[in-house]
Structures are given as structure tokens and as C-alpha cells.
Amino acid sequence: MLEEVLMVKDFDFPVDAYIAGQWRKTAKTFTVRSPFSGETVAEVADSGVAEAQAAVEAAVEAFKAWRALTAFDRAKVLRKWNELLLSHQEELGRLTALEMGKPITEAKGEVLYAASFVEWSAEEGLRVNGEVLQSRFPNKRQMALYEPVGPVYAVTPWNFPTSMITRKAAPALAAGCPIILKPAEQTPLCALYLAKLWEEAGGPAGTLQVLPALDPVPVSKVLMEDIRIRKITFTGSTAVGKILYRQGADTLKRISLELGGNAPFILFEDADLEKAVQFTLLSKYRNAGQTCVTTNRIYVHKRLESDYADALAEAVAGLKVGDPLDPTTNVGPLVEQQGLDKVRAHVEDALAKGAKVKTGGKALGGLLYAPTVLTGIQPGMRVLEEETFGPVAPLMPFEDEEQVIAWANGTDYGLAAYIWTRDLSRAFRVAERLEYGIVGVNDPVPSAMGSNLPFGGYKSSGLGREGGHWGLEEYLETKFVSFLLP
């Protein structure tokens, strides 16, 4: 086993839990494997109840000193963390490619995105000023103060294993809140590496802790039941988000949830065909379609349907599928068998109900699936009604603007939506009617490098916002103070 680990380990990275400023071994470990090769990447600490309890005590203790620092002192640590993230872009990019299969070029780009949240939060934390309020009484002076909410529990997903951490941790830390992180079991290594860099930046013990765990339930139970953990932030499935929402009610925790999506892309008849195809490639096939804001349903005007389907299929057929460590790879593997099975099931269901494969439509061995374009899509197909989370683009024709808006909004989800049109009036009209937290108008990646932008959804896509001052405010309480002058 050790020899197999060393085959892929050509630089040092931690594998132990990080608790109270110390790297701790656990009674058990679990295996992290490359979704591309199946090789063992590492044996990682498997945290449980004892580790979770120790992390809570450390966070509660660390909160006293961390909140007492000035925002300027916290910002110094965050700026150093940002510098280290940038200087370790290669290592973090490689870890991402190894443990979740994201193509290395995308993975290194994600590190820059992750660092942008640290940079932004370091600066935005300096602007948490509070307000002096006008009093109705001449002998009163009144103000609103903003204070850190308290220790935070963060649960992050596997598809963006660095940026989903910094998008939560950076504003929490800038606000004065220690944070305990439970990364996805598929991708704990990036989280641990970020903790290593936080330690090198001078982050005090207990301010950032990482509890990798194969089974998240025992760890979560401890943290969710402890009233001293005042805030939870979660990115993942709607089903799990609802469970955490219910659990958090018992201790009235503040909560932020970024959940599932089912993003529509509406392609109107006046679209630039070449640009629309490039738009689709960026929005649909990056990270093998495994992003929460990826285009999931493509509604194309009937006048463009044939030409667009031909052009898209030709472009998609040219995407290179393979080893995520190869810089020329465009599409890597699905992260796990469950994801591949879901993609297969969606395609098979669509074909059984009359859809046609324009390109792709088949597994390529291992966890690889050919980038796919499907035509002849109709209501009632799973590929329209569920989030596929894979490299499959289903095309459905429309003619009526009212109808396509109704189709786009006809889902429980409301994270991201996209439209392509050169009609300015239509762009405003449709964007305003789409029930989504993010709308890209002729923009396939509206949140790219968006550390200063609000990210979040409507309906079953979640609660709260991440990014910008909105993200920092999620970690603040408002205290009203009134002085009666003698």
C-alpha cells in the first residue's frame, strides 16, 4: 500500500486531522483514490466523535482571542494565507486533479478563484464599521455594532475542493469567527493542505480546523447539537441541506445553504450561433458538468435548433477526454461510480422516451463518460427534471417566450439560469422574470473570479449568499447599544 501511495505522491501533503493547531492521527483511516486511475492517493485520518468534541472545545477557546483582535490584525494573517495559496497553486491544482479528477488547467484556475475570496475578505473585514443612529431623544446616543456570530461549522463539497472552503472560511475568519471544516470524503486532501497553509500564515490554534471523515454523521451530530457552535454553512445536496436545517433548529443556529440546481439556458432566435456554442462549452462541460451552476437544460428556439445542434455536436466531439493531469485534457472522469450511474440512467431514460444522440452517449471506461449532446428532448424526461451533474447537454426546442420562461421556472430549484439574446429589452424582461439567484445574460460564467459578487439561489437551491459583503454579513450579529446621558 505504501508503494502505491508513493507512486502519486511527488510532494508532501498532510493526511492527519488538524485540531487545535496540531496534526492528529486517528484510530482509523480511509482511502482516497484517483477517480481516473483508481490508484490510492492517500490514507487519510477518519475523524469521529472524539475529534469533533476536541475541535469544538478548541474553537470555543480560540474565539475569545480571535474576536478580540482588530480587523487589521486578522487581515494580516489572511493576506499571508492568500500569498501562500498563490505560491502553492501548482500543488493545490495537482491535489485537485488527483483526488477529484478535475483537469489540471481548470484545477489551477480554481486555486486562483479560491485565493480571491481570501484577498477580498481580508480587505472587506476592515470595513465592518457599525453605524451611529439618529436618536429621537436628545439625551440618548445610539448605535448598531456588528460582532462575530461565533464558532462556525462548515461542510463543503467535492466538486470545488479549494474554493468552496475559502468562500466560507475567509469571511468567517475575517469577521472573527473560528471555523471547523468537514470536507467531502472524496476530497479531504485540498482541505488539509489549506489548513497547512493557514498554519504557515500564522493562523492561531483553533481558528481553522479540519476534520476529514468517511462517515460525516458522528462528526455532524456533535457539532449540530452543541449550542456553542452558532453558525452552519453547507454546500451540497438539497436533501442533506434540509436535514441540517432541521437539526440546526434545536439550537437556533444561523444557517447558510447552497444546494442543488437545475440551470436552464434559453437560446433565442437572434443569438450569435458561434458564440452560443462557445458559451455552452464553458457552461456545460467544465469539470465534466459537475458544477452546481452548470447548464442542465438547453431550450433553443426552433429556428436555430438544427444549426445549433450540428455546431454544438461538432465542437463537443472535439473535446479531449482523459487524464486530468494532462494539460490538454478538457473533460476528466466523474468523481465516483454513483455519479456515472446517474449520467447513464438519465441518457438511457431520454433515449427510451424518444431522444436521439447527436454525439457521445456512452461510457468510455472507468469513470469517464463521453461529452454528449441529445436532441428530441421532451417534458417528462429525467434529464430535464433532475440535475444530471455530468457532461450531457439535452436540447429542447421552443417558439414562444412565455412558454420557455414557464419551462425554465418549472422546477423546485433556482440557483443559476442563462439566456442568449441580442435584444436588450428581451434581456431585461426575461432576466427579471427568471426565478433564480444568478442570471447570466450572454455570460456563461457570471460568477467567475466573483469574490465580490453575491452567490446563492432561490427556492430549494438554498438560503443566504456567499461572496462580497453579503457573504461576510452571514457571519455577523447586530448589537444595538443605547446610552442614556445624565
C-alpha positions, 0 to 999 in steps of 0.5 A, spaced: 500 500 500 505 504 501 508 503 494 502 505 491 501 511 495 508 513 493 507 512 486 502 519 486 505 522 491 511 527 488 510 532 494 508 532 501 501 533 503 498 532 510 493 526 511 492 527 519 486 531 522 488 538 524 485 540 531 487 545 535 493 547 531 496 540 531 496 534 526 492 528 529 492 521 527 486 517 528 484 510 530 482 509 523 483 511 516 480 511 509 482 511 502 482 516 497 483 514 490 484 517 483 477 517 480 481 516 473 486 511 475 483 508 481 490 508 484 490 510 492 492 517 493 492 517 500 490 514 507 487 519 510 485 520 518 477 518 519 475 523 524 469 521 529 466 523 535 472 524 539 475 529 534 469 533 533 468 534 541 476 536 541 475 541 535 469 544 538 472 545 545 478 548 541 474 553 537 470 555 543 477 557 546 480 560 540 474 565 539 475 569 545 482 571 542 480 571 535 474 576 536 478 580 540 483 582 535 482 588 530 480 587 523 487 589 521 490 584 525 486 578 522 487 581 515 494 580 516 494 573 517 489 572 511 493 576 506 499 571 508 494 565 507 492 568 500 500 569 498 501 562 500 495 559 496 498 563 490 505 560 491 502 553 492 497 553 486 501 548 482 500 543 488 493 545 490 491 544 482 495 537 482 491 535 489 485 537 485 486 533 479 488 527 483 483 526 488 477 529 484 479 528 477 478 535 475 483 537 469 489 540 471 488 547 467 481 548 470 484 545 477 489 551 477 484 556 475 480 554 481 486 555 486 486 562 483 478 563 484 479 560 491 485 565 493 480 571 491 475 570 496 481 570 501 484 577 498 477 580 498 475 578 505 481 580 508 480 587 505 472 587 506 473 585 514 476 592 515 470 595 513 465 592 518 464 599 521 457 599 525 453 605 524 451 611 529 443 612 529 439 618 529 436 618 536 429 621 537 431 623 544 436 628 545 439 625 551 440 618 548 446 616 543 445 610 539 448 605 535 448 598 531 455 594 532 456 588 528 460 582 532 462 575 530 456 570 530 461 565 533 464 558 532 462 556 525 461 549 522 462 548 515 461 542 510 463 543 503 463 539 497 467 535 492 466 538 486 470 545 488 475 542 493 479 549 494 474 554 493 468 552 496 472 552 503 475 559 502 468 562 500 466 560 507 472 560 511 475 567 509 469 571 511 468 567 517 475 568 519 475 575 517 469 577 521 472 573 527 469 567 527 473 560 528 471 555 523 471 547 523 471 544 516 468 537 514 470 536 507 467 531 502 470 524 503 472 524 496 476 530 497 479 531 504 486 532 501 485 540 498 482 541 505 488 539 509 493 542 505 489 549 506 489 548 513 497 547 512 497 553 509 493 557 514 498 554 519 504 557 515 500 564 515 500 564 522 493 562 523 492 561 531 490 554 534 483 553 533 481 558 528 481 553 522 480 546 523 479 540 519 476 534 520 476 529 514 471 523 515 468 517 511 462 517 515 460 525 516 454 523 521 458 522 528 462 528 526 455 532 524 451 530 530 456 533 535 457 539 532 449 540 530 447 539 537 452 543 541 449 550 542 456 553 542 457 552 535 452 558 532 453 558 525 452 552 519 454 553 512 453 547 507 454 546 500 451 540 497 445 536 496 438 539 497 436 533 501 442 533 506 441 541 506 434 540 509 436 535 514 441 540 517 436 545 517 432 541 521 437 539 526 440 546 526 433 548 529 434 545 536 439 550 537 437 556 533 443 556 529 444 561 523 444 557 517 447 558 510 445 553 504 447 552 497 444 546 494 442 543 488 440 546 481 437 545 475 440 551 470 436 552 464 439 556 458 434 559 453 437 560 446 433 565 442 432 566 435 437 572 434 443 569 438 450 569 435 450 561 433 458 561 434 458 564 440 452 560 443 456 554 442 462 557 445 458 559 451 455 552 452 462 549 452 464 553 458 457 552 461 456 545 460 462 541 460 467 544 465 469 539 470 465 534 466 458 538 468 459 537 475 458 544 477 452 546 481 451 552 476 452 548 470 447 548 464 442 542 465 437 544 460 438 547 453 431 550 450 433 553 443 428 556 439 426 552 433 429 556 428 436 555 430 435 548 433 438 544 427 444 549 426 445 549 433 445 542 434 450 540 428 455 546 431 454 544 438 455 536 436 461 538 432 465 542 437 463 537 443 466 531 439 472 535 439 473 535 446 479 531 449 477 526 454 482 523 459 487 524 464 486 530 468 493 531 469 494 532 462 494 539 460 490 538 454 485 534 457 478 538 457 473 533 460 476 528 466 472 522 469 466 523 474 468 523 481 465 516 483 461 510 480 454 513 483 455 519 479 456 515 472 450 511 474 446 517 474 449 520 467 447 513 464 440 512 467 438 519 465 441 518 457 438 511 457 431 514 460 431 520 454 433 515 449 427 510 451 422 516 451 424 518 444 431 522 444 436 521 439 444 522 440 447 527 436 454 525 439 457 521 445 452 517 449 456 512 452 461 510 457 468 510 455 471 506 461 472 507 468 469 513 470 469 517 464 463 518 460 463 521 453 461 529 452 454 528 449 449 532 446 441 529 445 436 532 441 428 530 441 428 532 448 421 532 451 417 534 458 417 528 462 424 526 461 429 525 467 434 529 464 430 535 464 427 534 471 433 532 475 440 535 475 444 530 471 451 533 474 455 530 468 457 532 461 450 531 457 447 537 454 439 535 452 436 540 447 429 542 447 426 546 442 421 552 443 417 558 439 414 562 444 417 566 450 412 565 455 412 558 454 420 557 455 420 562 461 414 557 464 419 551 462 425 554 465 421 556 472 418 549 472 422 546 477 423 546 485 430 549 484 433 556 482 440 557 483 443 559 476 439 560 469 442 563 462 439 566 456 442 568 449 439 574 446 441 580 442 435 584 444 436 588 450 429 589 452 428 581 451 434 581 456 431 585 461 424 582 461 426 575 461 432 576 466 427 579 471 422 574 470 427 568 471 426 565 478 433 564 480 439 567 484 444 568 478 442 570 471 447 570 466 445 574 460 450 572 454 455 570 460 456 563 461 460 564 467 457 570 471 460 568 477 467 567 475 473 570 479 466 573 483 469 574 490 465 580 490 459 578 487 453 575 491 452 567 490 446 563 492 439 561 489 432 561 490 427 556 492 430 549 494 437 551 491 438 554 498 438 560 503 443 566 504 449 568 499 456 567 499 461 572 496 462 580 497 459 583 503 453 579 503 457 573 504 461 576 510 454 579 513 452 571 514 457 571 519 455 577 523 450 579 529 447 586 530 448 589 537 444 595 538 447 599 544 443 605 547 446 610 552 442 614 556 446 621 558 445 624 565 
